[in-house]
Amino acid sequence: MLEPVAVSGMRLDKYVAEAVSQLSRSRIQKLIEQGYILVNKRGAKASQKLNVSDSVTIEFPPPTHPAAEPRPLTIVYEDEDVLVIDKPAGLVVHPSPGHSSYTLVNAILAHCPNLAMSNDLMRPGIIHRLDKDTSGLIVVVKNDRARQYLVSQFKSHDVTKGYIVLVKGRLSPERGVIEAPIGRNPHNRKRMAIVEIGKEAITQYQVKEYLSNYTLLDVIPRTGRTHQIRVHLSAIGYPVVGDSTYGTKRKYETEVLHVKRQFIHAYRLGFRLPSTEKYQELTCPLPADLKQVLELLAYDAQSACVEM
């Protein structure tokens, strides 16, 4: 059962969209049509206006296991326990409402069919995630022993993660730590925000280079909250380039720098291997689309110096 209806007169589909942010409006409307979303234990229409006394419940259809879909994978490391992949931007990690196929999980199942035996039907092998438009390293576990071993490292913050991030503005000081709790935005459930009752979140950064009015950073998140890097950097006034959720896509960035997604790349990942318990650190290069952005900024900066 969802939270009590706060305002009379709200449409059912709009109310569910605000209460369950991971569901799209079209997905909600389809669930209503199929009778999986009920008002006072009865079927309803998406346009039905709710009263504060109404109770809304969702009964999701039984999950089906994702299908194996062969597609190229950039494998950085693999053994009998784990698989480390350099995920391209634009690829969703696991199936969810609105993304039932063409995900990283679908591709992994084609490479490692035994992952289908996992208890988590929709996220076999997945123990952490990257946003759809974030590229870089993600580790996948192949068996329950590896899952328990890696999950314990994530919980104790023993996994090393490094991100290359470009932000708008010349960030100062050149080295710092951002500590601010993160939770759901009370005014927009699809976004995260710094809120007093949020979970502890710590982000460490180091300036790598200043490029015109932008700053290239090496970012190490000490905790793993949803959208943590984007929320923290935006909160201190230096939004991530290309981030339309917590920043603003500018005409210059879109048309001149050709920024088509948030400039975040998970370039470094370190953890202890389940098989040997030895620490293994892996890296991957910056993808071509982000390299192009840096090259254009460097060219602009050089041109400005020549004109002076």
Helices and strands as residue ranges (DSSP letters): H 12-19, H 25-33, E 37-39, E 56-58, E 75-78, E 82-87, H 104-111, G 113-117, E 135-141, H 144-155, E 160-168, E 175-179, E 182-185, E 188-194, E 202-211, E 214-221, H 228-235, H 251-255, E 264-272, E 279-283, H 288-307
